[in-house]
Amino acid sequence: MTKEEFQKMKQELEAEYLATFKKTVAMHEIFLCRLANHPIFRGDHNFRVFLEYDQDLCVRGKNKKEKLGGIFKSISKSADDLLLSSTQKDVDDFFEHEKVFLVEYHNHVKDATGKADRMTYAHKNVADSYIKISSCLLQLATIDSSELEKFCNKISETFEKARKVESRVASDEDLKLSDTLRYYMRDSSAAKDLLYRRLRCLANYEAANKNLEKARAKNKEVHAAELLQQQACEKFEQISDKAKEELMDFKTRRLAAFRKNLIDLAELELKHAKAQDQLLKNCLSSLEEECQ
């Protein structure tokens, strides 16, 4: 590996690390700001420890038993969700409408995320191709000591600069588009889980009502059945109120985030397009001067 190739590889790795670092910081900032603005989580003890602890935090990962338990829990939840969706009718038109919307929205965002990732990957491949072309032209200029040497060096330099611009395009699209879509794909999945928990509370409330009727008919354990029915009712009303707040907040945040990030992406795309256009114009002007 020549010194020039080593320097190029070093610059490429530094640029890739910087893009990854910016992406990680941006996603953490969004998540922490959301927690800080949440009426319940902002007062959580663990959250305060995370923000205020001035030493390294050691976090234990899940062991095999916990991972296996999580898989079984996920399968059980999916089966219960499917059963509730087919047997439990929601009494509130607002939540029924939100459920239909979230299912369709989640599928569209999931599809868009995959397409955005493929587009970003294609831009990265273009940048990698520019590196190979630049390297081959540089080697050709080293071998060929004729008049083509200056021509090859200039074209190689242009491709190297174009590679940097293309890498920035890929990293900006990844940060502003792919990550935004991925974040709200997961957020919409969380909203669907919230509606599932509310529907489960509704099913438990209706079951408690039936048990209360049976207890009154038999005149046995009526007080206990009334207590369970009251608790189920309070839990259902509480989660319904909170779910409505969360869904309205989700809509507001979603619209604001997409508006901001798509405007930022459009401005960055224009900036990079102008830079590429100017780069090619400068290259052609330089080659015309060499030919004269």
C-alpha positions in Angstrom: 0.0 0.0 0.0 1.4 3.4 -1.1 1.5 6.4 1.2 -1.3 8.1 -0.9 -3.5 5.0 -0.7 -2.9 4.9 3.1 -3.9 8.5 3.5 -7.0 8.0 1.4 -8.1 5.0 3.5 -7.4 7.0 6.7 -9.6 9.9 5.5 -12.3 7.5 4.4 -12.4 5.8 7.8 -12.4 9.1 9.7 -15.3 10.3 7.6 -17.2 7.1 8.2 -16.6 7.3 11.9 -17.7 10.9 12.0 -20.9 10.1 10.2 -21.6 7.2 12.5 -20.9 9.4 15.6 -23.2 12.2 14.3 -26.0 9.6 13.7 -25.7 8.1 17.1 -25.6 11.5 18.9 -28.7 12.7 16.9 -30.8 9.6 17.7 -29.8 9.7 21.4 -30.6 13.4 21.6 -34.1 12.8 20.2 -34.8 10.0 22.6 -33.5 11.8 25.7 -35.4 15.0 24.8 -38.5 12.9 24.5 -38.0 11.3 27.9 -37.2 14.7 29.4 -40.5 16.1 28.1 -42.6 13.1 29.1 -44.9 13.8 32.1 -44.0 10.5 33.8 -40.6 9.4 32.6 -38.9 12.8 33.3 -39.3 12.1 37.0 -38.0 8.6 36.8 -35.2 7.8 39.2 -33.2 5.7 36.7 -33.4 8.5 34.1 -32.1 11.1 36.6 -29.2 8.7 37.5 -28.4 8.3 33.8 -28.2 12.1 33.2 -26.5 13.1 36.5 -24.1 10.2 37.2 -20.5 11.4 36.6 -18.8 8.0 36.3 -19.1 5.1 33.9 -22.4 3.3 33.9 -22.2 -0.5 33.7 -25.2 -2.1 32.0 -25.8 -5.8 32.1 -27.0 -7.4 29.0 -29.8 -10.0 28.9 -28.8 -13.6 29.6 -30.0 -16.6 27.6 -32.9 -17.3 30.0 -34.1 -13.7 29.7 -33.8 -13.7 25.9 -35.7 -16.9 25.7 -38.4 -15.6 28.1 -38.7 -12.5 25.9 -39.2 -14.6 22.8 -42.0 -16.6 24.4 -43.6 -13.4 25.7 -43.5 -11.9 22.3 -45.1 -15.0 20.7 -47.8 -15.0 23.4 -48.5 -11.3 22.9 -48.8 -11.7 19.2 -51.2 -14.6 19.6 -53.3 -12.7 22.1 -53.3 -9.6 19.9 -54.5 -11.6 17.0 -57.3 -13.1 19.1 -58.4 -9.8 20.5 -58.4 -8.2 17.1 -60.8 -10.8 15.7 -63.0 -11.2 18.8 -63.0 -7.9 20.7 -64.9 -4.9 19.3 -63.7 -1.5 20.4 -66.4 0.7 21.9 -64.6 4.0 21.0 -64.6 5.0 17.3 -61.5 7.2 17.9 -59.3 4.2 18.9 -60.8 2.0 16.2 -59.9 4.6 13.6 -56.4 5.0 15.1 -55.9 1.2 15.0 -56.7 1.0 11.3 -54.5 4.0 10.6 -51.5 2.8 12.6 -51.5 -0.7 10.9 -51.5 0.9 7.5 -49.1 3.7 8.4 -46.6 1.2 10.0 -46.6 -1.0 6.9 -46.0 2.0 4.6 -43.2 3.4 6.9 -41.6 0.0 7.1 -41.5 -0.3 3.3 -40.2 3.2 2.9 -37.4 2.5 5.5 -36.2 -0.5 3.5 -36.2 1.6 0.2 -34.4 4.5 1.9 -31.7 2.1 3.2 -31.2 0.6 -0.3 -30.9 4.1 -1.7 -28.3 5.1 0.9 -26.4 1.8 0.3 -26.4 2.6 -3.5 -24.9 6.1 -2.8 -22.2 4.4 -0.7 -21.4 2.0 -3.5 -21.1 4.9 -5.9 -18.6 6.6 -3.5 -16.6 3.3 -3.2 -16.6 3.1 -7.1 -15.2 6.6 -7.2 -12.3 5.5 -4.9 -11.5 2.6 -7.2 -11.6 4.7 -10.4 -9.4 7.4 -8.7 -6.9 4.8 -7.6 -6.7 3.2 -11.0 -6.2 6.6 -12.7 -3.5 7.5 -10.2 -1.6 4.3 -10.9 -2.0 4.9 -14.6 -0.5 8.3 -14.2 2.4 6.9 -12.2 3.1 4.3 -14.9 2.6 6.5 -17.9 5.1 9.4 -18.0 3.7 10.8 -21.3 1.3 13.8 -21.7 -1.5 11.7 -20.2 0.1 12.0 -16.8 -1.4 15.4 -15.9 -4.7 14.4 -17.5 -4.9 11.3 -15.4 -3.9 13.0 -12.2 -6.5 15.7 -12.6 -9.3 13.2 -13.3 -8.1 11.1 -10.3 -8.2 14.2 -8.1 -11.7 15.0 -9.3 -13.0 11.5 -8.6 -11.5 11.7 -5.1 -13.3 15.0 -4.4 -16.5 13.5 -5.9 -16.2 10.6 -3.6 -16.2 12.9 -0.6 -19.3 14.7 -1.8 -21.0 11.4 -2.5 -20.1 10.0 0.9 -21.7 13.1 2.5 -24.8 12.6 0.4 -25.1 9.0 1.7 -24.5 10.0 5.4 -27.0 12.9 5.2 -29.6 10.7 3.6 -29.0 8.0 6.2 -29.3 10.5 9.1 -32.2 12.7 7.8 -34.3 10.2 6.0 -33.5 6.6 6.8 -33.1 7.2 10.6 -36.3 9.3 10.7 -38.3 6.6 9.0 -36.8 3.9 11.1 -37.5 5.9 14.3 -41.2 6.4 13.5 -41.5 2.8 12.2 -40.5 1.7 15.8 -42.6 4.5 17.3 -45.7 3.4 15.3 -45.0 -0.2 16.5 -45.0 1.1 20.1 -48.3 3.0 19.4 -49.8 -0.3 18.2 -48.6 -2.0 21.4 -50.3 0.7 23.4 -53.6 0.1 21.6 -53.2 -3.6 22.3 -52.7 -3.0 26.0 -55.8 -0.8 26.0 -57.8 -3.5 24.2 -56.6 -6.1 26.7 -57.8 -3.8 29.5 -61.2 -3.5 27.8 -61.5 -7.3 27.5 -60.6 -7.6 31.2 -63.2 -5.0 32.1 -65.9 -6.8 30.1 -64.9 -10.1 31.7 -65.1 -8.5 35.1 -68.6 -7.3 34.3 -69.7 -10.8 33.4 -68.2 -12.2 36.5 -70.0 -9.6 38.6 -73.3 -10.6 37.0 -72.7 -14.2 37.7 -71.7 -13.5 41.3 -74.9 -11.5 41.8 -77.0 -14.2 40.3 -75.4 -16.8 42.6 -75.2 -14.3 45.5 -71.6 -15.4 46.2 -68.5 -13.3 46.6 -70.3 -10.2 45.3 -68.1 -7.8 47.1 -64.9 -9.3 45.7 -66.4 -9.3 42.2 -67.4 -5.6 42.6 -63.9 -4.7 43.7 -62.3 -6.4 40.7 -64.8 -4.8 38.4 -64.1 -1.4 39.8 -60.3 -1.9 39.5 -60.7 -3.1 35.9 -62.9 -0.1 35.1 -60.4 2.4 36.6 -57.5 0.8 34.8 -59.3 0.9 31.5 -60.4 4.5 31.8 -56.9 5.5 32.9 -55.2 3.8 30.0 -57.8 5.2 27.6 -57.1 8.8 28.7 -53.3 8.3 28.6 -53.5 6.5 25.2 -55.5 9.4 23.7 -52.8 11.9 24.9 -50.0 9.7 23.6 -51.6 9.3 20.2 -52.2 13.0 19.8 -48.7 13.7 20.9 -47.4 11.1 18.4 -49.2 12.8 15.6 -47.8 16.2 16.5 -44.2 15.0 16.9 -44.4 12.9 13.7 -45.5 15.9 11.6 -42.9 18.2 13.1 -40.0 15.8 12.8 -40.8 14.8 9.2 -41.2 18.5 8.2 -37.9 19.5 9.8 -35.8 16.6 8.5 -37.2 16.6 5.0 -36.6 20.3 4.7 -33.0 19.8 6.0 -32.5 16.9 3.6 -33.7 19.0 0.6 -31.3 21.8 1.5 -28.4 19.4 1.9 -29.2 17.7 -1.4 -29.2 21.0 -3.1 -25.9 22.0 -1.5 -24.2 18.7 -2.5 -25.7 18.9 -6.0 -24.2 22.4 -6.5 -20.9 21.2 -5.1 -20.8 18.3 -7.6 -21.8 20.6 -10.5 -19.0 23.1 -9.6 -16.5 20.3 -9.2 -17.2 19.0 -12.7 -17.1 22.5 -14.2 -13.7 23.2 -12.5 -12.4 19.8 -13.8 -13.5 20.5 -17.4 -12.1 24.1 -17.3 -8.8 22.7 -16.0 -8.6 20.1 -18.7 -9.4 22.6 -21.4 -6.5 24.8 -20.2 -4.2 21.7 -20.2 -5.2 20.9 -23.8 -4.5 24.5 -24.9 
